[in-house]
Amino acid sequence: MNYVDGFVAAVPTANREAYLNHAERAAALFKEFGALSVVECWGDDVPEGKLTSFPLAVKREADETVVFSWVTWPSRAVRDAGWEKLMADPRMSPAAIPMPFDGKRLIYGGFQMIMQA
């Protein structure tokens, strides 16, 4: 079964186009290095929680929007090899693709798919 990397971040709302440009450029590299697909979602119904929520998790500020993204890989092995290539590729450097958000508040992780309907 496929492997998935998931991401949640807070992006300044004014940076939506810059974020989309960043995501499109990064997606091309992810796919070049083995990803099957890259999905980017711009939050428009992301409620504040009192104990847990996406906004709380990323410490979203009033002028920011929560984004939810995932990259699908054929396997964990392909993902690990892909990430190694991505991190070594100068096209993925912050100078080449500046992050239009605070990367310190990015939440990410790798997940084994256990069910897909």
C-alpha positions as CSV (number, residue, x, y, z in Angstrom):
1,M,0.0,0.0,0.0
2,N,1.1,3.6,-0.6
3,Y,3.0,5.8,1.9
4,V,1.9,9.4,2.8
5,D,3.7,12.4,4.1
6,G,1.3,14.9,5.7
7,F,1.7,18.6,6.5
8,V,-0.2,21.3,8.3
9,A,1.0,24.9,8.3
10,A,-0.1,28.5,9.0
11,V,0.4,30.7,5.9
12,P,-0.1,34.5,5.9
13,T,-3.3,34.9,4.0
14,A,-1.7,37.6,1.9
15,N,0.9,35.1,0.8
16,R,-1.6,32.7,-0.9
17,E,-0.2,33.2,-4.4
18,A,3.4,33.0,-3.2
19,Y,2.5,29.8,-1.3
20,L,0.9,28.3,-4.4
21,N,4.0,29.1,-6.5
22,H,6.2,27.5,-3.8
23,A,3.9,24.4,-3.7
24,E,3.9,24.0,-7.5
25,R,7.6,24.2,-7.8
26,A,8.2,21.8,-4.9
27,A,5.5,19.4,-6.3
28,A,7.4,19.1,-9.5
29,L,10.5,18.1,-7.6
30,F,8.6,15.6,-5.4
31,K,7.2,14.0,-8.5
32,E,10.6,13.9,-10.2
33,F,11.9,12.0,-7.2
34,G,9.2,9.4,-7.1
35,A,6.0,10.9,-5.5
36,L,2.8,9.8,-7.1
37,S,0.8,12.9,-6.2
38,V,1.0,16.1,-4.2
39,V,-2.2,17.8,-2.8
40,E,-2.4,21.3,-1.4
41,C,-5.5,22.5,0.4
42,W,-6.2,26.1,1.5
43,G,-8.4,26.2,4.7
44,D,-11.8,27.8,4.4
45,D,-13.7,26.0,7.2
46,V,-11.1,25.3,9.9
47,P,-12.7,25.9,13.3
48,E,-10.8,27.1,16.3
49,G,-10.8,24.5,19.1
50,K,-10.5,24.9,22.8
51,L,-8.3,21.9,23.5
52,T,-7.2,20.8,20.0
53,S,-7.6,22.0,16.4
54,F,-5.5,22.8,13.3
55,P,-5.3,26.5,14.2
56,L,-4.1,25.7,17.7
57,A,-1.6,23.1,16.5
58,V,0.2,25.6,14.1
59,K,-0.4,28.6,16.4
60,R,-2.3,30.4,13.6
61,E,-2.4,34.1,13.9
62,A,-5.3,36.3,12.9
63,D,-3.9,37.1,9.5
64,E,-3.0,33.5,8.6
65,T,-4.8,30.6,6.9
66,V,-4.3,26.9,7.7
67,V,-3.0,24.8,4.9
68,F,-3.3,21.0,4.8
69,S,-1.1,19.0,2.3
70,W,0.0,15.5,1.6
71,V,2.4,13.7,-0.7
72,T,1.6,10.2,-1.8
73,W,4.5,7.8,-2.5
74,P,4.5,4.2,-3.8
75,S,6.2,3.0,-0.7
76,R,8.2,4.1,2.4
77,A,11.4,3.0,0.6
78,V,10.7,5.3,-2.4
79,R,9.7,8.1,0.0
80,D,13.0,7.8,2.0
81,A,15.1,7.8,-1.2
82,G,13.0,10.7,-2.6
83,W,13.5,12.8,0.5
84,E,17.2,12.1,0.5
85,K,17.4,13.4,-3.1
86,L,15.1,16.3,-2.4
87,M,17.2,17.5,0.6
88,A,20.4,17.3,-1.5
89,D,19.0,19.1,-4.6
90,P,19.9,22.8,-4.7
91,R,16.5,23.5,-6.5
92,M,14.8,22.7,-3.1
93,S,17.0,25.1,-1.1
94,P,15.3,28.1,0.7
95,A,17.2,30.4,-1.7
96,A,15.7,28.6,-4.7
97,I,12.2,28.2,-3.3
98,P,11.7,30.6,-0.4
99,M,9.1,29.4,2.1
100,P,6.3,32.0,2.3
101,F,5.4,30.9,5.9
102,D,7.0,30.2,9.2
103,G,8.6,26.8,8.8
104,K,9.1,26.5,12.6
105,R,5.3,26.0,13.0
106,L,5.0,23.4,10.2
107,I,3.7,20.0,11.4
108,Y,4.6,17.0,9.3
109,G,5.0,13.3,9.5
110,G,5.0,10.1,7.5
111,F,2.2,7.6,7.6
112,Q,1.6,4.1,6.5
113,M,-1.7,3.7,4.7
114,I,-3.8,1.1,6.4
115,M,-7.1,1.6,4.5
116,Q,-8.3,3.3,1.4
117,A,-11.9,3.2,0.2
